[in-house]
């Protein structure tokens, strides 16, 4: 089920039901923002067995996926300007829109949208102790990326202060082809597997991080 115009997700729920929520084609940032809504659903309906299925390297968020389910929901998690689906949500955040137009549960600005991993897995990526992670490019909307000259100023400033800049940019199969590596970057994560574990481990090893409004 992916059309929620007339009936929201919660209106389908019954005690004892097994529910699969498909949260595909979203990056790390959207997954983290959706988790509080998912946990709220599970708390509101304790007699329903929920499951969350993601893709594009977000497998760390999944529950057990080895059984059949009574119903499958495909959550779009749309942006306010996605007028193909919801033309009257301008100004609302993605979680707010999702609650109102897809899930059918109350939204509160007081919800905690900070996620912490249960454990940090060593990626094997070498990150010196004096490293500062940087993310200059936005996957979903390159128009919001930091331009090349500004990015070089940040990169050079980090170096001039005695630190080691590393581009924390991983490329999964939904990568934006417009996000080419800037020519001055000589230390990057682009050749490594795009996964939540790798992103978390690299940033955790850095002594600082400077990033644009994207999943990293």
C-alpha positions in Angstrom: 0.0 0.0 0.0 1.5 3.3 -1.0 -1.6 5.5 -1.6 -2.7 7.1 1.7 -4.9 9.9 0.4 -8.1 8.2 1.7 -6.9 5.9 4.4 -3.8 6.2 6.6 -1.5 3.4 7.7 -2.9 3.2 11.2 -6.5 2.7 9.9 -5.4 -0.7 8.5 -3.9 -2.0 11.7 -5.5 -4.8 13.8 -4.2 -6.7 16.8 -2.0 -9.7 15.9 -1.2 -8.4 12.5 2.3 -8.7 11.0 3.3 -5.4 9.3 6.2 -4.7 7.0 7.1 -1.0 6.5 9.1 -0.5 3.3 11.4 2.5 3.6 13.3 2.2 0.3 15.2 4.7 -1.8 16.1 6.9 1.1 19.5 7.8 2.4 20.9 7.8 6.0 19.5 11.2 7.0 15.9 10.2 6.1 16.2 6.9 7.8 17.4 8.5 11.0 14.5 11.1 10.9 12.0 8.3 10.3 13.1 6.1 13.2 11.3 8.1 15.9 8.1 7.7 14.0 8.6 4.0 13.6 9.3 3.6 17.3 6.2 5.7 18.2 4.1 3.4 15.9 5.4 0.3 17.7 4.7 1.9 21.1 1.2 3.0 20.1 0.3 -0.5 18.7 2.0 -3.0 21.0 -0.1 -5.9 19.7 1.0 -5.4 16.1 4.3 -7.0 14.9 6.2 -4.3 12.9 9.2 -4.7 10.7 11.3 -2.0 9.0 12.9 -2.8 5.6 15.5 -0.3 4.1 18.0 -0.5 1.3 20.9 1.5 -0.2 23.3 0.6 2.6 20.9 1.3 5.5 20.6 -2.3 6.6 21.7 -1.5 10.1 18.2 -0.1 10.7 16.4 -3.4 9.7 14.6 -5.7 12.0 14.1 -9.4 11.3 13.1 -9.9 7.7 12.5 -13.7 7.4 8.8 -14.2 7.6 5.6 -13.4 5.7 3.5 -10.3 6.6 -0.2 -9.6 6.5 0.3 -6.2 4.9 3.1 -4.1 3.3 3.3 -0.3 3.5 5.5 1.6 1.1 6.3 4.9 2.9 7.3 7.8 0.6 8.4 10.2 3.3 7.8 13.1 0.9 9.3 16.6 0.9 7.0 19.6 1.3 7.4 20.5 -2.4 6.5 17.1 -3.7 3.2 18.2 -5.2 2.6 14.9 -7.0 1.5 13.6 -3.7 0.6 16.3 -1.2 0.2 19.8 -2.5 -0.9 21.3 0.9 2.2 20.6 3.1 4.4 23.6 2.3 6.6 24.5 5.2 6.3 21.2 7.1 9.2 18.9 7.8 9.5 15.4 6.3 8.6 13.7 9.6 5.6 16.1 10.1 4.3 15.4 6.5 4.8 11.6 7.0 2.8 11.6 10.2 -0.1 13.6 8.8 -0.4 12.2 5.3 0.9 8.6 5.5 1.0 7.2 9.0 -1.9 9.0 10.6 -0.3 9.6 14.0 0.2 12.8 15.9 3.4 14.7 15.3 5.3 16.7 18.0 8.3 19.0 17.6 9.5 17.6 20.9 10.2 14.2 19.4 13.8 13.1 19.8 15.4 12.9 16.3 18.9 11.9 17.5 19.9 8.4 16.8 22.9 6.6 18.4 24.2 3.2 17.2 24.2 0.2 19.6 27.8 -0.4 18.8 30.5 1.1 16.5 32.0 -1.4 14.0 35.6 -0.7 12.8 35.5 0.0 9.1 39.2 -0.6 8.6 39.5 2.9 7.0 42.6 4.7 8.2 41.7 8.0 9.9 44.6 9.8 11.8 43.7 11.3 15.2 44.1 14.8 13.9 41.5 14.4 11.1 38.6 16.7 10.5 35.8 15.1 8.4 34.1 17.3 5.7 31.0 16.7 3.6 30.6 19.4 0.9 28.0 17.9 -1.4 24.2 17.1 -0.9 23.2 13.8 -2.5 19.5 14.6 -3.1 19.9 18.2 -4.2 23.4 19.3 -5.5 22.1 22.9 -5.8 22.6 23.1 -2.0 26.1 21.8 -2.1 29.1 23.9 -1.2 30.7 25.4 -4.3 34.2 24.4 -5.3 36.0 27.6 -4.2 34.4 27.8 -0.8 35.1 24.1 -0.2 38.8 24.6 -1.1 39.0 27.5 1.4 37.6 25.2 4.1 39.9 22.4 3.1 43.0 24.6 3.0 42.1 26.2 6.3 41.9 22.8 8.0 45.4 22.0 6.7 46.9 25.3 7.6 45.7 24.8 11.2 47.6 21.5 11.4 44.8 19.1 10.9 44.1 16.4 8.3 40.9 16.9 6.2 39.1 13.8 5.0 36.1 13.9 2.7 33.4 11.7 4.3 31.5 11.1 1.1 30.4 7.5 0.3 28.8 6.7 -3.0 26.0 4.1 -3.1 24.0 3.0 -6.2 21.7 6.0 -5.8 24.6 8.5 -5.9 24.0 11.8 -7.7 26.2 11.9 -10.8 26.5 15.7 -10.4 28.5 15.2 -7.2 32.0 14.9 -8.7 34.9 14.9 -6.4 36.6 18.4 -6.3 40.0 18.4 -7.9 41.9 19.4 -4.8 40.6 16.6 -2.6 43.3 14.0 -2.0 41.8 12.2 1.0 38.3 10.7 0.5 36.0 7.8 1.4 34.5 7.5 -2.0 36.2 4.2 -2.8 34.8 2.5 0.3 31.5 0.7 0.7 28.6 3.1 1.5 27.2 1.8 4.8 25.9 3.2 8.0 28.7 1.4 9.9 31.4 2.9 7.8 30.1 6.5 8.0 29.7 6.3 11.8 33.2 4.8 12.3 34.9 7.4 10.2 33.2 10.3 11.8 33.7 8.8 15.3 37.5 8.6 14.6 37.6 12.3 13.5 38.3 15.1 16.1 35.8 17.3 14.3 33.3 17.4 11.5 32.1 20.1 9.0 29.2 19.1 6.8 26.3 20.4 4.7 22.7 19.5 5.3 22.8 15.9 4.1 22.8 12.4 5.7 26.5 12.4 6.8 
